[in-house]
C-alpha cells in the first residue's frame, strides 16, 4: 500500500512522489465551496472537534477530558449519536487516494450502525451545505469503500445535540448514484482542464 503524505498548508496529498489535490480543494476550485464568509473561529472549531472525536474513538481520550472547553458540547453530541445509532467506527480519520481519478482525501469515519449496516460518515460542526453530498460521493469512490452505499453527514451542535443529514433538496438522497455521477464528471472535467487548458 502506497504511503500518503498530507501537507496541511497547501492542502495537497503526495502519493509515490505524485502530488494530488484534496477533495475539498477540488470542490473549492470548481466553485462548489464558497468560503468567503467562513470565519476562522468556525474553521478552528471544526478542526478541534475532528481531532477530539478521533482521539475519543481511538480510545486515547474521553469526552469528559474536554469538559469546560468550547468544544465539549459537540463531543457530547457525537457520543449521543453513537449511543442512539449503535455506530461503531472501523476507520477513523484515514487518508485515502483514488489513483484513477487523481485525488485524495481524509475520510472521517467508516463503520457500522443500526442493524450492522456499513456506512460512511462525515462529521460537521456547521450548517448543511449542498457540497456535502459531493464530498460523500468522493469518499465512496475510494477503493477501500467500494460497494458501501450508505452515506450520512452528522452535524454536531453547540447544544449537545446532533442532526443526521441524508439528502439535499436539489439532488436528493446522499445514497443516490446521481451524486457519484456529478462527482465523476466534475473530477474528469478538472483533469481535462489541467491537462489541456493549462488552468
C-alpha positions in Angstrom: 0.0 0.0 0.0 1.4 3.4 -1.0 2.3 5.9 1.6 0.1 9.0 1.6 1.6 12.3 2.8 -0.7 15.2 3.6 0.5 18.8 3.5 -2.0 20.9 5.6 -0.6 24.2 4.3 -1.2 23.5 0.6 -4.0 21.0 1.4 -2.5 18.5 -1.0 -1.5 14.9 -0.8 1.6 13.2 -2.2 1.5 9.5 -3.2 4.6 7.9 -4.7 6.1 11.4 -5.4 2.9 12.5 -7.2 1.0 15.5 -5.9 -2.8 15.1 -5.8 -5.5 17.6 -5.0 -7.7 17.1 -2.0 -11.5 16.6 -2.3 -12.1 20.0 -0.6 -9.6 21.8 -2.9 -11.4 20.4 -5.9 -14.8 21.5 -4.6 -13.4 25.0 -3.8 -11.6 25.4 -7.2 -14.6 24.2 -9.1 -16.9 26.7 -7.4 -18.9 24.3 -5.1 -17.5 25.7 -1.9 -17.7 29.4 -1.3 -15.6 30.0 1.8 -15.6 33.8 1.6 -17.9 34.0 4.6 -16.2 31.4 6.7 -14.9 32.7 10.0 -11.6 31.5 11.4 -13.3 30.7 14.7 -15.6 28.2 13.0 -12.8 26.6 11.0 -10.6 26.3 14.1 -13.6 24.8 16.0 -14.2 22.3 13.2 -10.6 21.1 13.3 -10.6 20.8 17.1 -13.8 18.8 17.0 -12.4 16.4 14.4 -9.2 15.9 16.4 -11.1 15.4 19.6 -13.7 13.0 18.3 -10.9 11.0 16.6 -9.0 10.8 19.9 -12.1 9.6 21.7 -13.0 7.0 19.0 -9.4 5.6 19.2 -9.7 5.3 22.9 -6.9 7.8 23.7 -9.2 10.3 25.5 -12.8 10.6 26.7 -15.3 13.3 26.2 -15.1 14.1 29.9 -11.4 15.2 29.4 -12.7 18.2 27.4 -15.3 19.3 30.0 -15.3 23.1 30.3 -13.9 23.7 26.9 -15.8 25.3 24.0 -15.9 22.0 22.0 -17.3 19.9 24.9 -21.0 20.1 23.8 -20.0 19.0 20.2 -18.3 15.9 21.7 -21.3 15.2 23.9 -23.4 15.3 20.6 -21.0 12.8 19.0 -21.2 10.4 21.9 -25.0 10.8 21.9 -25.1 9.9 18.2 -23.1 6.8 18.8 -25.3 5.7 21.6 -28.6 6.4 19.7 -27.5 4.6 16.5 -25.1 2.0 17.8 -22.4 3.3 15.5 -19.1 1.5 15.8 -16.2 3.2 13.9 -13.8 0.9 12.0 -11.9 3.6 10.1 -11.1 6.9 11.8 -9.6 10.0 10.1 -7.7 8.0 7.5 -6.1 9.5 4.3 -7.2 7.7 1.2 -6.5 8.0 -2.5 -8.2 7.4 -5.8 -5.4 6.9 -8.3 -7.6 6.6 -11.4 -9.3 10.0 -10.8 -6.2 11.6 -9.3 -7.4 12.9 -5.9 -7.1 12.1 -2.2 -8.9 13.0 1.0 -9.2 12.1 4.6 -12.2 10.0 5.5 -13.8 11.0 8.8 -15.5 7.7 9.6 -16.4 4.3 8.2 -18.2 1.7 10.3 -21.5 0.0 11.2 -24.7 1.4 12.7 -28.2 0.3 13.5 -28.6 -3.2 12.1 -24.9 -3.7 11.3 -25.2 -1.6 8.1 -21.9 -0.4 6.7 -21.8 3.4 6.5 -19.6 6.4 5.5 -19.9 9.3 7.8 -18.6 12.9 7.5 -18.6 14.9 10.7 -19.6 18.6 10.6 -19.9 21.3 13.2 -21.5 23.9 10.9 -24.6 24.2 8.7 -25.8 21.9 6.0 -24.5 22.7 2.5 -25.1 21.3 -1.0 -21.5 20.2 -1.5 -21.7 17.7 1.4 -23.3 15.2 -0.9 -20.4 15.6 -3.4 -17.9 15.1 -0.6 -19.5 11.9 0.4 -19.6 10.7 -3.2 -15.9 11.4 -3.5 -15.1 9.3 -0.4 -17.3 6.5 -1.6 -15.2 6.3 -4.7 -12.1 5.3 -2.7 -11.2 1.6 -3.5 -11.4 0.7 0.2 -15.0 1.8 0.3 -16.2 0.3 -2.9 -19.8 -1.0 -2.6 -20.6 1.0 0.5 -23.9 2.7 -0.4 -24.9 4.3 2.9 -23.6 7.9 3.4 -24.5 10.5 6.0 -23.4 13.8 7.4 -23.6 14.0 11.2 -23.8 17.7 12.2 -22.7 18.2 15.8 -24.3 21.2 17.6 -23.3 23.5 20.4 -26.4 22.4 22.3 -25.0 18.9 22.7 -27.5 17.6 20.2 -26.9 16.3 16.6 -28.6 16.1 13.3 -28.1 13.4 10.6 -28.3 14.8 7.1 -29.1 12.2 4.5 -30.3 14.3 1.5 -30.3 17.6 -0.3 -33.4 19.2 -1.8 -31.7 19.7 -5.2 -30.2 16.2 -5.9 -31.9 14.0 -3.4 -30.7 11.3 -1.0 -27.0 11.1 -0.4 -27.1 7.3 -1.3 -28.4 8.3 -4.8 -26.0 7.4 -7.6 -26.6 10.8 -9.1 -24.1 12.2 -6.6 -21.5 9.8 -7.9 -22.1 10.8 -11.5 -21.8 14.5 -10.7 -18.6 14.0 -8.8 -17.1 11.8 -11.6 -17.9 14.4 -14.3 -16.6 17.2 -12.1 -13.2 15.4 -11.5 -12.8 14.3 -15.1 -13.6 17.8 -16.3 -11.0 19.2 -13.9 -8.4 16.7 -15.1 -9.1 17.6 -18.7 -8.7 21.3 -18.0 -5.5 20.8 -16.1 -4.0 18.7 -18.8 -5.2 20.5 -21.9 -6.3 24.0 -20.9 -3.3 24.8 -18.6 -5.5 26.2 -15.8 
